[in-house]
Amino acid sequence: MTDEQSAGTGSPSEQRPMTRRERREREQAAELARRAQQIRADASEDGVATTPEQTTQTAQAYNQAEGGTQTDEPAPMTRRQRWAALRAASVADEDLSGNAPAPVPATEHASEPDHDRAEPEHNTSQPTHYEADQNQDLGDLDPLPQDGRQYPGFDAEESDHDHADDDEDEELEALGYLTVADGSGKYTVVNEEKAAERAKRRRRRYLVLAASFVVFVGLLAVVGIGLRQLIPGTNADYEGPGGEPVTFTVNPGEGPIVIGDRLVEEDIVASTGAFTDALDEAQSVQDIQPGDYEMKRQMSASEAADRLLGIGDPGVNYVAVNSGTRIDAVYESIADATQYSVEEVEEAATDPTAYGLPEQAESLEGYIATGEYRFDVDASPEEILQLMIEPTMEEFDRLGITDEDDQFDLVTIASILQAEARTDDFQTVSGIIRNRLDPSNPETAGYLQIDATVIYGLGTQSLQFTAEDREDASNEYNTYAHRGLPPGPIGSPSLEALDAAAEPEDNDYYYWVTVNIETGETKFAATLEEHNENVDEYRQYCQDNPEMCGGGSNDDPSAPSTDGESVDNGAQ
């Protein structure tokens, strides 16, 4: 085929020079058509189907018969062209067996038609039936058989093109594809493993971006709130004393910011920042105390701060009673918080029956419930005492204990539990006290033998006392010398201690001792022998941790007594 035939008809001035690649592609296309034609002709004459070897021979013979490209070897082809040739040969084989027509596919690099040049009416280099073969549909073809043919000179002439194909393969592999060779050429398929990995990386990137966005937005919100709290004049505030009355409760352990947030939630103040600023401006030496406060909706931050601090009207007084506090310390706390003296408070408490206590109660000891109390500055001593006794009476009602004598015993046992045991051990020790009170028990014969009661009778606050003190029967609260319960409570019990006294654990123990002061681990025993082993463990602990025990004797309030036949534990 000549250059003029490949370029089409027209004057020489209108024809553009063809590149070597275009010329080669057109020659290869013509060769493919000739191969398909010759294969069909040979097969028709012989009456048999062709094989790949026959196809190769036919191609060589056709090349030799062609006028302008006669050669002993077929022209070198690229991999894409070789695949196209094999495809055409395979289609021709199927046509001879009656399965499908035998079209010739166009090469991938076929040039676009040039509309500026006239197309030839007929290309004499191609058979007349070539165009019909080109228009036939290839359909869905099966994979081709293994290509065993050799193409001499291929590597030498097509090395540049092969390098380009290799680069293309690497680029496809990087994108998640595989270049697969099946003997008839190379084709691209999806690399499932790489595709899954890329999808996983994309999802991970999306998650990281989403999380980063959320964190970023959160930081912006925090910074914005912080700046608003720090910059003067940016905190919203209501004006005036407020409107609708509302009771606001301050819980134990809450600080100014938590209180301010809750005030905003209940629409008492407009912003936490305005409230904390008002607290700073008040410069009060007293912190906000737990309790109930009469507040108003939409009141100014300064009004709310003054109300919670007890500044201005209405004023309130605050008194805290800790677990185990004795009655004389309660009277002192009331006097410190009010305008009344200790003597005035004691005078108001001289008749316990006026507050609902039984006749045998010599004082209000044990009936003052532990907790925190707030009351008006104008409240009388009697009103204050009644307010502090009410929680205990309400607990009796809840427990269903209505008999005054039972109530008195219950408060007495609860006060001992509060002084002798940890909260977690209340019920167990309550059962031990019940066991010891039984006069027929083989271990204590009805004696409680508890150090805390002896200390109370001595009027001291330390567990240190002498052997003579232990034997002193003139001390009515000496439970080593007197059987049964002491004359009355020895301090203010918590509501948890009251509950444990009312519902003791059913057990066979008579002794207990704390063997680890730091963790509060307590061991219980049914016999004195077992108890002495536990005491030895406690002494070993004190030997290893002298800073915790102060020597492990009665010189330290946390040390259990180890004197006498029966040994109880005064550690808490």
Backbone torsions as a table, in degrees:
resi	resn	phi	psi	omega
1	MET	NA	134.6	-179.0
2	THR	-90.3	165.2	178.3
3	ASP	-63.7	-36.6	-177.8
4	GLU	-67.3	-37.7	178.5
5	GLN	-66.6	-37.2	-178.9
6	SER	-69.0	-34.7	-176.0
7	ALA	-82.6	-19.1	-179.9
8	GLY	103.9	175.7	179.7
9	THR	-79.6	166.0	-179.1
10	GLY	131.8	166.7	-178.6
11	SER	-69.3	152.1	179.2
12	PRO	-57.7	-32.9	-179.0
13	SER	-68.4	-23.8	-179.3
14	GLU	-87.9	-14.4	-177.9
15	GLN	-85.9	136.3	175.0
16	ARG	-96.0	148.6	179.5
17	PRO	-63.1	139.0	178.0
18	MET	-87.9	143.3	174.9
19	THR	-76.0	162.9	179.8
20	ARG	-62.0	-36.1	-178.8
21	ARG	-67.2	-42.4	179.0
22	GLU	-65.1	-39.7	-179.4
23	ARG	-63.9	-41.7	-179.3
24	ARG	-67.1	-38.8	-179.9
25	GLU	-64.8	-40.8	178.7
26	ARG	-66.1	-39.0	178.4
27	GLU	-63.8	-40.7	-179.4
28	GLN	-66.7	-36.9	178.4
29	ALA	-62.6	-43.1	177.9
30	ALA	-64.7	-37.3	179.6
31	GLU	-64.3	-40.2	179.0
32	LEU	-60.7	-42.4	179.9
33	ALA	-64.4	-42.1	-179.6
34	ARG	-64.1	-38.4	179.9
35	ARG	-62.6	-47.4	-179.3
36	ALA	-60.5	-41.1	-179.5
37	GLN	-65.2	-44.2	-176.9
38	GLN	-68.0	-36.1	179.3
39	ILE	-62.4	-44.3	179.1
40	ARG	-65.0	-40.0	-179.6
41	ALA	-64.1	-45.0	-179.8
42	ASP	-63.3	-44.1	-178.4
43	ALA	-65.1	-36.7	-178.6
44	SER	-67.1	-39.5	-179.8
45	GLU	-69.7	-40.9	-176.1
46	ASP	-83.8	-22.2	-178.6
47	GLY	73.8	22.5	179.8
48	VAL	-131.7	161.4	176.4
49	ALA	-79.7	149.1	-177.5
50	THR	-87.3	158.2	175.9
51	THR	-113.5	167.8	176.2
52	PRO	-56.0	-37.9	179.0
53	GLU	-63.8	-43.5	177.9
54	GLN	-62.9	-37.3	178.8
55	THR	-61.6	-42.1	178.7
56	THR	-62.9	-46.8	179.0
57	GLN	-60.1	-44.4	-180.0
58	THR	-61.2	-41.8	178.6
59	ALA	-62.3	-43.3	179.0
60	GLN	-61.3	-44.9	-179.6
61	ALA	-63.1	-38.4	-178.8
62	TYR	-67.1	-38.9	177.4
63	ASN	-62.0	-41.8	179.6
64	GLN	-66.2	-32.6	-179.1
65	ALA	-77.3	-19.4	-177.2
66	GLU	-75.7	137.2	-172.0
67	GLY	-65.3	-51.7	-170.7
68	GLY	-86.0	-12.2	-174.7
69	THR	-131.6	37.9	-179.8
70	GLN	-71.0	129.3	180.0
71	THR	-160.3	158.7	-179.7
72	ASP	-76.6	-18.0	-176.8
73	GLU	-124.5	151.0	176.2
74	PRO	-66.3	153.6	-179.5
75	ALA	-65.5	142.3	178.6
76	PRO	-61.0	143.7	-179.8
77	MET	-130.5	153.8	171.4
78	THR	-74.4	172.2	-179.9
79	ARG	-64.6	-37.8	179.0
80	ARG	-65.0	-40.0	-179.8
81	GLN	-70.1	-37.7	178.3
82	ARG	-62.9	-40.5	177.5
83	TRP	-62.5	-40.9	-180.0
84	ALA	-64.4	-37.2	179.2
85	ALA	-65.1	-44.5	178.8
86	LEU	-62.9	-37.0	179.7
87	ARG	-63.7	-41.9	179.5
88	ALA	-65.2	-40.5	179.1
89	ALA	-64.3	-41.4	-179.9
90	SER	-64.1	-40.2	179.0
91	VAL	-64.1	-39.4	178.8
92	ALA	-63.0	-39.2	177.7
93	ASP	-62.2	-43.3	-179.8
94	GLU	-64.3	-33.4	-179.2
95	ASP	-65.8	-39.5	-179.8
96	LEU	-67.2	-27.6	179.3
97	SER	-87.6	0.9	177.2
98	GLY	86.3	15.0	-176.3
99	ASN	-90.6	-40.4	-174.9
100	ALA	-160.4	158.5	174.3
101	PRO	-67.1	170.9	-173.8
102	ALA	-121.3	77.9	177.9
103	PRO	-78.5	165.5	177.4
104	VAL	-113.5	115.1	-178.7
105	PRO	-72.0	145.9	175.9
106	ALA	-75.0	150.9	178.7
107	THR	-72.7	161.8	-176.3
108	GLU	-68.0	-23.8	-174.1
109	HIS	-102.3	19.8	179.2
110	ALA	-58.2	137.1	-175.6
111	SER	-78.9	151.7	174.3
112	GLU	-68.2	145.3	178.3
113	PRO	-66.3	140.9	179.7
114	ASP	-92.1	106.5	-176.2
115	HIS	-71.9	-13.1	179.0
116	ASP	-80.1	-13.5	-179.3
117	ARG	-113.0	149.8	178.8
118	ALA	-76.8	135.5	178.4
119	GLU	-82.6	143.4	177.8
120	PRO	-69.2	146.9	178.7
121	GLU	-70.6	-31.1	-178.4
122	HIS	-156.0	131.7	177.6
123	ASN	-94.7	110.7	-174.2
124	THR	-73.1	-10.0	179.4
125	SER	-80.7	-7.3	-177.4
126	GLN	-118.8	148.1	176.9
127	PRO	-65.5	158.8	-177.0
128	THR	-67.6	-25.2	-178.4
129	HIS	-91.4	6.6	-177.1
130	TYR	-67.9	-40.1	-178.6
131	GLU	-65.0	-38.7	178.0
132	ALA	-63.1	-37.7	178.9
133	ASP	-66.4	-34.5	-178.8
134	GLN	-66.5	-31.9	-175.0
135	ASN	-85.4	-2.2	-179.3
136	GLN	-79.3	146.6	-178.1
137	ASP	-79.2	131.7	178.9
138	LEU	-70.0	-32.7	-177.0
139	GLY	70.9	-166.5	178.3
140	ASP	-91.1	111.5	-176.0
141	LEU	-100.7	148.6	176.3
142	ASP	-73.6	157.6	176.3
143	PRO	-58.3	145.0	-177.1
144	LEU	-77.1	156.7	177.4
145	PRO	-70.8	167.4	-179.8
146	GLN	-59.9	130.1	-179.8
147	ASP	-86.7	115.6	-179.5
148	GLY	-105.3	4.4	-175.5
149	ARG	-79.6	153.2	178.3
150	GLN	-109.6	147.2	178.8
151	TYR	-124.5	94.2	-176.9
152	PRO	-58.7	142.4	177.1
153	GLY	76.1	1.0	-174.7
154	PHE	-63.8	-51.1	-175.6
155	ASP	-64.0	-34.9	-177.0
156	ALA	-68.0	-41.9	-173.6
157	GLU	-89.0	-24.5	-174.6
158	GLU	-109.4	21.2	-176.4
159	SER	-62.2	-40.0	179.5
160	ASP	-63.0	-42.9	-179.5
161	HIS	-66.6	-38.0	178.7
162	ASP	-63.3	-40.0	178.1
163	HIS	-62.2	-38.3	177.7
164	ALA	-63.9	-40.8	177.3
165	ASP	-63.4	-40.1	178.9
166	ASP	-62.5	-42.7	177.6
167	ASP	-61.1	-39.2	178.9
168	GLU	-64.3	-39.7	178.3
169	ASP	-60.9	-43.2	-179.2
170	GLU	-64.0	-40.7	178.7
171	GLU	-63.5	-41.4	178.9
172	LEU	-64.3	-40.8	-180.0
173	GLU	-63.8	-39.0	178.1
174	ALA	-63.4	-28.3	179.7
175	LEU	-86.5	-1.3	177.1
176	GLY	101.4	24.1	178.8
177	TYR	-120.1	163.0	176.4
178	LEU	-121.5	139.6	173.2
179	THR	-97.9	115.1	-171.9
180	VAL	-110.6	135.3	175.8
181	ALA	-106.9	130.4	-179.3
182	ASP	-120.1	17.0	180.0
183	GLY	98.4	-26.9	-180.0
184	SER	-105.0	3.3	-178.5
185	GLY	142.5	-170.6	-179.3
186	LYS	-117.8	140.0	176.7
187	TYR	-142.7	162.0	-171.5
188	THR	-103.0	132.8	175.4
189	VAL	-129.3	164.4	179.1
190	VAL	-75.5	130.1	173.0
191	ASN	-81.5	102.2	-173.1
192	GLU	-59.8	-41.1	-177.0
193	GLU	-65.9	-46.1	179.5
194	LYS	-67.7	-36.1	179.0
195	ALA	-63.0	-42.4	178.1
196	ALA	-64.5	-39.6	179.7
197	GLU	-65.8	-41.2	177.9
198	ARG	-63.7	-40.2	179.1
199	ALA	-64.0	-39.3	179.2
200	LYS	-65.1	-40.7	178.1
201	ARG	-64.7	-38.4	178.2
202	ARG	-63.1	-45.2	178.9
203	ARG	-61.5	-40.8	179.8
204	ARG	-64.0	-40.9	177.8
205	ARG	-63.0	-41.4	179.2
206	TYR	-62.4	-41.9	179.9
207	LEU	-63.9	-43.5	179.6
208	VAL	-62.8	-43.0	178.7
209	LEU	-63.7	-41.3	179.8
210	ALA	-64.6	-44.1	179.9
211	ALA	-64.4	-41.2	178.9
212	SER	-62.5	-38.7	179.5
213	PHE	-64.3	-43.5	179.6
214	VAL	-62.0	-45.3	179.2
215	VAL	-62.2	-40.9	-179.8
216	PHE	-62.1	-46.0	179.0
217	VAL	-62.3	-41.3	178.7
218	GLY	-62.5	-42.0	178.3
219	LEU	-63.0	-40.6	177.8
220	LEU	-60.4	-41.1	-179.7
221	ALA	-65.2	-44.2	-179.5
222	VAL	-63.5	-45.8	179.9
223	VAL	-62.3	-41.0	179.7
224	GLY	-62.5	-44.4	179.2
225	ILE	-64.3	-42.7	-179.6
226	GLY	-62.1	-43.8	178.7
227	LEU	-63.5	-38.4	179.9
228	ARG	-64.2	-35.5	179.9
229	GLN	-72.9	-29.7	-174.4
230	LEU	-87.1	-32.1	-176.3
231	ILE	-80.4	120.8	-179.7
232	PRO	-60.0	144.7	175.3
233	GLY	84.1	-1.4	-177.9
234	THR	-99.1	-6.4	-179.0
235	ASN	-89.4	122.5	-179.5
236	ALA	-66.1	148.1	-177.9
237	ASP	-151.3	145.3	174.6
238	TYR	-85.8	159.8	177.4
239	GLU	-108.8	144.5	174.9
240	GLY	90.8	179.7	-175.3
241	PRO	-79.0	-9.8	179.4
242	GLY	105.2	-178.9	-176.2
243	GLY	-123.7	-99.0	-173.9
244	GLU	-64.3	129.6	178.1
245	PRO	-67.7	145.3	179.4
246	VAL	-152.2	142.9	177.3
247	THR	-90.9	125.2	-179.0
248	PHE	-115.5	131.7	-177.6
249	THR	-107.0	126.7	173.0
250	VAL	-97.3	121.2	-178.0
251	ASN	-88.6	152.3	178.5
252	PRO	-57.7	137.7	176.3
253	GLY	88.0	-5.5	-179.4
254	GLU	-80.7	135.6	178.5
255	GLY	-97.7	179.6	-176.1
256	PRO	-58.4	-41.7	-176.8
257	ILE	-68.0	-43.8	178.5
258	VAL	-62.9	-43.6	177.9
259	ILE	-61.6	-43.9	179.7
260	GLY	-61.7	-41.5	178.3
261	ASP	-61.4	-41.0	-179.6
262	ARG	-71.0	-33.4	175.0
263	LEU	-63.9	-37.6	177.6
264	VAL	-67.7	-41.9	179.7
265	GLU	-59.0	-36.2	-179.0
266	GLU	-92.9	10.7	176.0
267	ASP	58.6	38.0	175.7
268	ILE	-91.0	-42.8	174.1
269	VAL	-122.1	163.6	-174.9
270	ALA	-84.3	-30.9	-178.2
271	SER	-154.0	151.5	177.8
272	THR	-66.7	-38.3	-179.7
273	GLY	-60.4	-42.5	179.0
274	ALA	-64.6	-36.5	-179.4
275	PHE	-68.4	-47.0	-179.7
276	THR	-65.6	-34.7	175.5
277	ASP	-63.3	-39.0	179.5
278	ALA	-66.2	-36.9	177.1
279	LEU	-63.7	-41.6	179.3
280	ASP	-64.3	-40.7	-179.4
281	GLU	-68.9	-28.2	-179.6
282	ALA	-67.4	-30.2	178.4
283	GLN	50.6	45.2	-179.8
284	SER	-86.5	140.7	177.6
285	VAL	-80.0	-13.0	-178.5
286	GLN	-99.7	135.5	176.7
287	ASP	-81.4	163.9	175.2
288	ILE	-69.3	126.0	-176.1
289	GLN	-97.0	148.3	176.9
290	PRO	-61.1	149.8	178.6
291	GLY	145.5	-176.9	179.5
292	ASP	-97.3	138.9	-178.5
293	TYR	-129.9	141.4	175.5
294	GLU	-87.6	107.9	-177.8
295	MET	-116.1	-176.2	177.8
296	LYS	-136.7	149.8	176.9
297	ARG	-66.4	139.6	173.8
298	GLN	53.8	48.9	174.5
299	MET	-94.9	158.9	-179.2
300	SER	-66.7	154.6	-178.7
301	ALA	-62.1	-37.8	180.0
302	SER	-66.7	-38.8	177.1
303	GLU	-63.8	-42.9	-179.5
304	ALA	-65.1	-42.6	179.8
305	ALA	-62.6	-44.4	179.4
306	ASP	-62.8	-38.6	-178.5
307	ARG	-65.9	-42.6	-178.6
308	LEU	-73.6	-27.1	178.9
309	LEU	-88.7	-4.9	-179.2
310	GLY	77.0	22.7	179.9
311	ILE	-95.5	129.3	178.4
312	GLY	82.3	-166.4	-177.5
313	ASP	-98.7	144.0	-10.1
314	PRO	-79.2	138.5	-179.6
315	GLY	-86.2	154.1	178.4
316	VAL	-135.1	155.1	174.2
317	ASN	-114.7	153.9	-174.5
318	TYR	-128.0	135.2	176.2
319	VAL	-138.5	133.2	177.0
320	ALA	-113.0	135.0	177.3
321	VAL	-119.5	114.7	179.1
322	ASN	-84.8	159.3	179.3
323	SER	-61.2	133.6	178.7
324	GLY	85.7	-0.6	-179.7
325	THR	-65.6	135.2	178.5
326	ARG	-83.5	161.6	-170.6
327	ILE	-64.6	-34.1	-179.4
328	ASP	-67.0	-32.3	177.0
329	ALA	-70.7	-32.2	177.1
330	VAL	-65.0	-44.3	179.3
331	TYR	-60.4	-39.0	179.9
332	GLU	-66.5	-38.1	178.9
333	SER	-64.8	-40.4	178.8
334	ILE	-64.5	-42.0	179.9
335	ALA	-64.8	-37.7	-179.7
336	ASP	-67.2	-31.1	-175.5
337	ALA	-90.8	-9.8	-175.8
338	THR	-129.1	-176.2	177.8
339	GLN	-88.1	5.5	-177.1
340	TYR	-93.9	153.1	176.7
341	SER	-88.5	167.3	178.5
342	VAL	-61.5	-40.5	-179.2
343	GLU	-62.4	-38.6	179.2
344	GLU	-66.0	-38.2	179.0
345	VAL	-69.2	-44.4	179.8
346	GLU	-62.1	-38.0	178.0
347	GLU	-62.2	-37.5	179.6
348	ALA	-69.6	-17.0	-176.4
349	ALA	-106.1	11.8	-176.0
350	THR	-68.0	-25.5	-179.8
351	ASP	-114.2	91.7	-179.0
352	PRO	-61.2	-31.1	-177.9
353	THR	-63.7	-23.2	179.3
354	ALA	-65.6	-17.1	179.3
355	TYR	-107.0	12.0	177.2
356	GLY	91.0	11.0	179.4
357	LEU	-83.7	156.5	-179.7
358	PRO	-71.5	167.4	-177.8
359	GLU	-61.8	-33.4	-176.4
360	GLN	-73.7	-10.5	179.0
361	ALA	-75.7	116.3	-178.9
362	GLU	-82.9	-17.7	179.0
363	SER	-153.9	-174.8	176.5
364	LEU	-87.1	8.2	-178.5
365	GLU	-55.1	131.0	177.0
366	GLY	89.7	-21.5	-177.4
367	TYR	-93.7	-13.3	174.9
368	ILE	-78.1	113.1	-177.1
369	ALA	-72.8	141.8	176.4
370	THR	-69.3	147.0	-179.8
371	GLY	148.7	-166.9	-177.0
372	GLU	-120.1	135.0	-173.7
373	TYR	-127.3	140.5	175.1
374	ARG	-128.0	135.3	-178.9
375	PHE	-150.0	159.1	-177.5
376	ASP	-63.1	151.0	-179.2
377	VAL	-65.3	-20.4	-178.5
378	ASP	-90.5	-0.6	-178.6
379	ALA	-64.6	139.6	179.8
380	SER	-79.8	164.8	176.7
381	PRO	-57.9	-40.2	179.3
382	GLU	-62.7	-41.7	179.0
383	GLU	-64.7	-38.5	179.9
384	ILE	-65.9	-45.4	-179.0
385	LEU	-64.7	-41.8	179.4
386	GLN	-61.8	-40.3	178.3
387	LEU	-61.4	-35.5	-176.1
388	MET	-83.3	-16.6	178.0
389	ILE	-89.9	-27.3	-174.6
390	GLU	-53.5	-42.6	-179.9
391	PRO	-58.7	-37.1	179.5
392	THR	-67.0	-43.9	179.1
393	MET	-63.9	-38.1	177.9
394	GLU	-65.8	-33.4	178.2
395	GLU	-69.8	-37.5	174.3
396	PHE	-57.5	-46.1	179.6
397	ASP	-60.6	-41.1	-179.2
398	ARG	-65.4	-36.7	-179.9
399	LEU	-80.2	-10.1	179.9
400	GLY	78.4	22.6	-179.7
401	ILE	-101.3	106.3	-175.8
402	THR	-108.2	-20.8	-179.8
403	ASP	-72.6	129.5	-176.0
404	GLU	-64.8	-37.7	178.9
405	ASP	-65.6	-41.1	177.4
406	ASP	-64.7	-38.1	178.4
407	GLN	-62.9	-40.8	-178.9
408	PHE	-64.2	-45.9	178.1
409	ASP	-62.6	-39.2	-178.8
410	LEU	-63.5	-44.5	179.2
411	VAL	-64.5	-37.4	-180.0
412	THR	-64.1	-48.4	178.9
413	ILE	-62.7	-41.8	180.0
414	ALA	-61.5	-38.4	179.7
415	SER	-66.9	-34.5	176.5
416	ILE	-67.5	-43.7	177.6
417	LEU	-58.1	-43.0	-178.5
418	GLN	-62.2	-34.9	-177.7
419	ALA	-83.2	-25.5	-169.3
420	GLU	-109.1	-21.2	-170.5
421	ALA	-131.1	159.7	171.2
422	ARG	-77.4	158.6	-178.7
423	THR	-57.6	-40.3	-179.0
424	ASP	-65.2	-22.7	-177.6
425	ASP	-102.5	6.3	-175.3
426	PHE	-53.4	-51.8	-174.4
427	GLN	-66.8	-37.9	179.2
428	THR	-64.4	-47.6	179.7
429	VAL	-67.1	-32.9	175.9
430	SER	-61.0	-38.8	175.8
431	GLY	-65.9	-37.5	178.5
432	ILE	-64.8	-42.2	178.5
433	ILE	-60.7	-41.9	177.5
434	ARG	-62.3	-39.9	179.0
435	ASN	-65.6	-41.3	-178.8
436	ARG	-69.3	-30.4	-179.0
437	LEU	-70.2	-15.9	177.9
438	ASP	-72.0	116.0	-176.6
439	PRO	-61.0	-22.7	-177.0
440	SER	-90.9	3.2	-178.0
441	ASN	-68.9	141.7	-173.7
442	PRO	-77.8	-7.4	-174.4
443	GLU	-99.8	-45.7	-176.5
444	THR	-120.7	-9.3	176.1
445	ALA	55.7	35.2	175.8
446	GLY	94.4	-2.4	177.3
447	TYR	-90.5	132.3	176.9
448	LEU	-72.7	-38.4	177.8
449	GLN	51.8	56.6	-178.7
450	ILE	-116.9	126.9	-175.5
451	ASP	-62.9	-37.3	-174.4
452	ALA	-59.7	-33.9	179.3
453	THR	-70.6	-38.0	178.2
454	VAL	-62.5	-46.0	-179.4
455	ILE	-59.4	-42.3	-179.8
456	TYR	-61.8	-42.9	179.7
457	GLY	-66.2	-29.5	178.1
458	LEU	-77.4	-15.0	179.3
459	GLY	77.3	21.3	179.3
460	THR	-112.1	174.8	180.0
461	GLN	-115.5	5.4	-177.3
462	SER	-110.8	151.1	177.0
463	LEU	-80.0	-1.4	-179.5
464	GLN	-78.0	120.8	174.5
465	PHE	-153.6	163.4	-172.9
466	THR	-93.3	172.1	177.5
467	ALA	-66.4	-33.2	176.8
468	GLU	-64.6	-39.5	177.3
469	ASP	-61.8	-36.7	-179.2
470	ARG	-67.8	-29.2	-177.3
471	GLU	-96.1	-2.5	-175.3
472	ASP	-75.1	106.7	-179.3
473	ALA	-79.0	-11.3	178.3
474	SER	-72.0	-17.2	175.5
475	ASN	-82.8	106.0	-176.3
476	GLU	-62.3	-21.4	-179.8
477	TYR	-93.9	8.4	178.2
478	ASN	-80.5	99.5	-176.3
479	THR	-81.1	1.4	168.7
480	TYR	-82.9	-27.8	-176.6
481	ALA	-101.6	-18.7	-177.3
482	HIS	-126.1	132.0	176.9
483	ARG	-73.7	158.2	174.3
484	GLY	80.8	-167.1	-179.5
485	LEU	-74.5	155.3	174.1
486	PRO	-68.8	172.5	-176.7
487	PRO	-59.3	-21.4	-179.3
488	GLY	-174.0	-176.2	179.5
489	PRO	-61.8	157.5	-178.9
490	ILE	-116.2	12.6	179.1
491	GLY	168.7	-177.8	-179.5
492	SER	-91.1	115.1	179.2
493	PRO	-85.3	156.5	173.3
494	SER	-79.5	166.3	177.3
495	LEU	-65.0	-30.1	177.3
496	GLU	-65.0	-38.5	178.0
497	ALA	-67.4	-38.1	176.5
498	LEU	-61.3	-43.8	179.9
499	ASP	-62.9	-42.3	-179.7
500	ALA	-66.9	-36.1	178.0
501	ALA	-65.7	-34.6	-180.0
502	ALA	-77.2	-25.1	-177.2
503	GLU	-131.1	73.8	-177.6
504	PRO	-71.4	154.7	175.9
505	GLU	-76.2	138.6	177.6
506	ASP	-84.9	106.7	-179.4
507	ASN	-145.1	176.9	-178.7
508	ASP	-109.8	16.2	-177.1
509	TYR	-81.7	153.8	173.8
510	TYR	-130.9	-10.4	-174.7
511	TYR	-136.9	155.2	173.2
512	TRP	-153.2	149.0	178.8
513	VAL	-152.1	138.4	176.2
514	THR	-84.4	118.4	-175.5
515	VAL	-96.8	-7.4	177.9
516	ASN	-143.6	106.8	-176.0
517	ILE	-65.9	-35.7	-175.6
518	GLU	-68.3	-45.4	-178.0
519	THR	-92.5	-16.5	-178.1
520	GLY	80.9	12.6	-179.1
521	GLU	-61.1	127.0	-178.2
522	THR	-121.5	138.0	178.8
523	LYS	-116.3	143.8	-176.4
524	PHE	-116.3	152.2	-178.1
525	ALA	-143.4	150.7	179.1
526	ALA	-95.4	-18.4	-179.6
527	THR	-129.6	161.4	179.0
528	LEU	-65.9	-35.7	179.1
529	GLU	-61.2	-46.5	177.8
530	GLU	-64.0	-39.1	-178.4
531	HIS	-64.7	-39.3	179.7
532	ASN	-64.2	-32.6	175.5
533	GLU	-64.9	-40.4	177.5
534	ASN	-66.6	-36.1	177.7
535	VAL	-64.7	-39.4	176.5
536	ASP	-60.8	-38.4	177.6
537	GLU	-63.6	-40.6	177.9
538	TYR	-63.9	-42.1	-179.7
539	ARG	-63.9	-37.4	177.0
540	GLN	-64.8	-38.9	177.3
541	TYR	-61.2	-44.2	-179.5
542	CYS	-66.4	-33.8	177.1
543	GLN	-65.8	-37.5	179.4
544	ASP	-80.1	-22.6	-177.1
545	ASN	-133.1	65.4	-176.2
546	PRO	-60.8	-28.2	-179.6
547	GLU	-67.7	-21.9	-179.7
548	MET	-86.8	-28.2	-172.2
549	CYS	-109.8	-16.0	-177.9
550	GLY	64.0	30.8	178.0
551	GLY	107.4	-15.0	175.6
552	GLY	73.4	34.6	177.8
553	SER	-131.7	-172.7	179.1
554	ASN	-69.0	-6.1	175.3
555	ASP	-68.4	-17.2	-178.7
556	ASP	-112.9	133.7	-177.9
557	PRO	-61.9	-23.3	-177.3
558	SER	-88.0	-5.3	-175.7
559	ALA	-85.1	138.8	177.1
560	PRO	-77.7	151.0	176.5
561	SER	-70.2	141.0	179.4
562	THR	-126.2	17.6	179.1
563	ASP	-97.0	155.7	173.0
564	GLY	83.7	174.8	-179.3
565	GLU	-71.6	-39.3	179.0
566	SER	-107.5	134.1	-177.0
567	VAL	-122.1	122.8	176.5
568	ASP	-106.9	-179.6	-178.8
569	ASN	-119.1	122.6	175.2
570	GLY	-97.1	2.1	-179.7
571	ALA	-76.7	150.2	179.0
572	GLN	-119.7	NA	NA
